[in-house]
Amino acid sequence: MAFESDKTMFEIYREKEFNRKFRVVYYTELTEHNKESEINQALNGETIFDGFLKDRLKENGKAVIRELLKEMNSNGKTLNREEIKNKLSEYLA
């Protein structure tokens, strides 16, 4: 069983206004400096997927998330939860 410190909480969301870009926020990596604005941006968006990355595989998981965002932002097509989960499966806690 993973301890809380062994995973990173994240959310992939889509902006509701502006250019409707897909974005990600890593909640457990926020600092006092950026916490409020990042959380507010995510709350104002539409949640696409959320979960936890295993910390020991976090950097590889983040790379996959970057590619997912790049793909969705370039073609405007939202991947469904199952598609995202399948692409991230080995990195999810």
Beta strands, then each sheet from edge to edge (+ up, - down):
strand 1: 7-14
strand 2: 22-26
strand 3: 46-54
sheet 1: 2+ 1- 3+
end
